Amino acid sequence: MANIPYRTYLTEEQMPKYWYNMRADMKQQHDPFIHPGTMKPAVKEDLLPVFCEELVNQEMNTTDRYIEIPEQVREFYRTYRPAPLIRAYNLEKELGTPAKIYYKFEGNNTSGSHKLNSAVAQVYYAKEQGITSLTTETGAGQWGTALSMAAAYFKIPLTVYMVKVSSQQKPYRKAIIETFGGKVIPSPSDTTEAGRKILAENPETGGSLGCAISEAVEKAVTTPNSRYVLGSVLDQVLLHQAIIGSECKAAMELLGEQPDIMIGCAGGGSNLGGFISEYMGERLQGKNNIRFIAVEPASCPSFTRGKYAYDFCDTGRMTPLAKMYTLGSDFMPSPIHAGGLRYHGMSPILSKLYHDGMLEARAVSQTSVFDAAITFSRVEQILPAPESSHAIRVAIDEALKCKETGEAKTILFNLTGTGYFDMTAYQQYNEGRMTDYIPTDADLEVGFESLRKLPVNEGLL
Ligand SMILES: Cc1ncc(COP(=O)(O)O)c(C=O)c1O
């Protein structure tokens, strides 16, 4: 066997002290947020009633290449970071591929995913500002869990609007959020105007991330000294997740390795954006030629079948509009098990990179994702989250292509989390009851129609 270990751990001392801000190396920035009332570019003051001030500063910071990670955040990070970089020797053997497969494992904390990286940063800045309560939404439950851990640590009350179908599929996710002190409300609910409206139109709906965001934002702006925090999509979240990529790059360099292909699943884009950031920064400067691949569910194909247009980040149309790949904020994704990937839009940074041809995207079906998850878990001994398994699917596909061509490419993917709370899905798959749902063009038209009606998109669609 080669002298590359199965697991490479950086020391606590080697853990990055700065978040890398990819935007500083992007020659062109994505288009600015648009204020939904004035339909003009949003300025800092527009965002302050909803978000914490330092996070708004980070959202708008396109010039500082490195932003220092506050000491208290690094202290928290040390409870579960640095995260290991794993050489998938067993998977390589199982596939019989000449490819070298590596993955970064972000599931090594109680919340079970990368979401904690941004949760702790966001709660820290809220505490510093003297904010007395926080609201958020959660899809799969990972973000809600991560945030409840961070809120417990910094002692700030938290209300989590959890997509109704997820709260039913994953009662233990709800229980763990409550164990850490978060209050869980299945969304849509009757606790907000937005929720009541959605329920009146569609009483049987299982909810969506877009709809839970509307409720959480409304709750924050109608509660004194409260703010809303978001687990993905925004530039600030990708910034915090850059620690994944920086650790990865440091570990790969220690091993003398350089990826040819980097793969990540994409819901709102935060893990992928953080994972690829340093390497993408180098690619933008012409220093490498790595292929970057985003993997999304075929049932919610924002990149591969969406439009690049301005859209609301939520269903209730309360948030600023972002220019992104989107299926339209009215699009209701089918209840697939990768709840964290059921989002109509996509990170504006990744959307811009995709539009400029720097990022590829693939859409994969649910059953093919679980095929990959089973193969992976049986040889690598980690039970992956359904979301993360989207990346595994494409990593396996790329490794099998190498088997055909005989190329020994280096494939690096991000394993964002574990699937212990997804056993209903695994059970369905094991019993042969899992199905695929791929929206028809007519299904997608419903969402696109709402985009065409927005004056800001005139001439774009
Ligand atoms: C385990 C896991 N991976 C990936 C995602 C997708 O989110 P993002 O695209 O922001 O990384 C989620 C979202 O909930 C998740 O829980």
The ligand as a MOL file (V3000), in Angstrom:
LIG
                    3D

  0  0  0     0  0            999 V3000
M  V30 BEGIN CTAB
M  V30 COUNTS 16 16 0 0 0
M  V30 BEGIN ATOM
M  V30 1 C -25.8720 16.7390 5.1120 0
M  V30 2 C -26.2000 17.8680 4.2000 0
M  V30 3 N -25.4700 18.0250 3.0820 0
M  V30 4 C -25.7230 19.0060 2.2050 0
M  V30 5 C -26.7750 19.8880 2.4090 0
M  V30 6 C -27.0250 20.9180 1.3480 0
M  V30 7 O -26.8310 22.2250 1.7520 0
M  V30 8 P -25.7500 23.1560 1.0800 0
M  V30 9 O -25.9400 23.0670 -0.3980 0
M  V30 10 O -26.0090 24.4940 1.6300 0
M  V30 11 O -24.4240 22.6400 1.5020 0
M  V30 12 C -27.5490 19.7750 3.5650 0
M  V30 13 C -28.6500 20.7350 3.8160 0
M  V30 14 O -29.4330 20.6110 4.7000 0
M  V30 15 C -27.2510 18.7350 4.4750 0
M  V30 16 O -27.9810 18.5840 5.5760 0
M  V30 END ATOM
M  V30 BEGIN BOND
M  V30 1 1 1 2
M  V30 2 1 2 3
M  V30 3 2 2 15
M  V30 4 2 3 4
M  V30 5 1 4 5
M  V30 6 1 5 6
M  V30 7 2 5 12
M  V30 8 1 6 7
M  V30 9 1 7 8
M  V30 10 2 8 9
M  V30 11 1 8 10
M  V30 12 1 8 11
M  V30 13 1 12 13
M  V30 14 1 12 15
M  V30 15 2 13 14
M  V30 16 1 15 16
M  V30 END BOND
M  V30 END CTAB
M  END
